Amino acid sequence: MIHLKKVLKHFSATLLIAVLFSGSIFSTSKAEEEAGPAFAPPVVKSTVPEAGPGMNLRSDCVVVLDPGHGKTDGHYSGCHFEYNGVTYYEDIITMKIANYTKEYLEKNSNYTVYLTKDSSEVTVPLDQRASFAASVHADLFVSLHVDSIAGNGTTRNAYGASSMSPRTGRFNDGIALQSQEAANTILNQLTSLGLHNRGLILQDSKNGTLYPDGSTADYYAIPRYSQMYGIRGFIIEHGYINYISDLTLFLSTDDQLKALGEADAKGIIEYLNKAGKSTFVPAKQGPGAPASN
């Protein structure tokens, strides 16, 4: 498969770099929050792989998986938690889940799967992840994370899986609705493993960012950029790394991470079997689009 690192060199030099927020066990909801430009950078035609979606594989469903976080300035930017002498890192966990999801999907010839990176040692700017997903005409763009919150693993209600998805009733409403439906389908699969389902988290911009039509933008970068490009995109949180039950039952062994990855894949397959390929033409939002007030 062609990975994002092989096509980033073709991106326009004008791409703006998004600011990645670092997470820790002392912060809540660190799924790479509101950051970067208030518009989605242009999708440059040269970013499309030499062989892949948009060419002779358009009969396939195209899935882009985004393993959240990665190293920034020599340190993992995701959350981490130490338990029984072992330190668990979100960046490593999401990379493993993504590979298990990809492996399961690729057993089915109807799916072409891309990763936004191939190592937990790499961090890719948020806007470039979404731009890549748009460049390969993704039918589904899923950013994979694990959650954390202040506390010692017993904080009330801080457990389970959730999805940061775009809000409906405004810009690209149909795409937002499809993203929510896809996210809920994956969450139902994760719930079948025993994870608590926290549902959809819908949050508005906190700094006045607007969509091109003047409506309030979504807070989280992945669903926001996905809406701007017109692709189905959202974040899946696979439990709380510092909630002992979630960690020990779902996030601490390779077998557990494989089960999570396969649950994601089953949810993706279930949704795309029902909804089919995206018929929406990805938008090209650039510096000329309305930004913020």
C-alpha angles and dihedrals in degrees: 000000000000112000130205094252088065094055103035090084088066094056119114114266088233094071109124119229117238121222112243116216116223118229132206139168087270096061131072126225101002097172092139097281135205106334143132131034122343090238135053113252118244118276104238114213091224089066091072109103118251090247121021145065115003091037127053097337100061091116087070125081108247118218125185116197119198115199101208126242125348136181120327119180090350096307133095109255096205127081123281137191134192119219128169091350095308123109115214119203125203091213093059093042095052092047091055093046091050092052092049090049091049092048092052094047093048091059083074113068090209092076132075109193130196131183120211087224139359102220138051086223090071129078119198120198113254097239092051092053092056092041089054091050089052092047092059091043093242116207088200131015114193124182112202123214145150122223137231138180137188111284145066101279099284102077109142115257093358097124141087140046127304142165131231100213136167119270118245127227098062141049112012091355094176092054091048091053092049091049091052092049092050092047092050091050091055092044090054089055091050090049089056087064090057101265116139111249110230091178130214122343110208115186132172126223114278097203102052097265112167134198118240090266091057096255122132112276126229117263101229115076099223097055091038095054090041090056091049092052093042097240130129104256139154146140126262118203111203100203135293117304092204097045102095096216094050091045098049097039101039115008110039106072136047091240090056092048090048089054090052092048093050091047088054090050093049090051091049092049093046092051097044092045087057102036101031127204120338113262094190116111107231112249122234107223117182142163091296092066120098110271121180141328 
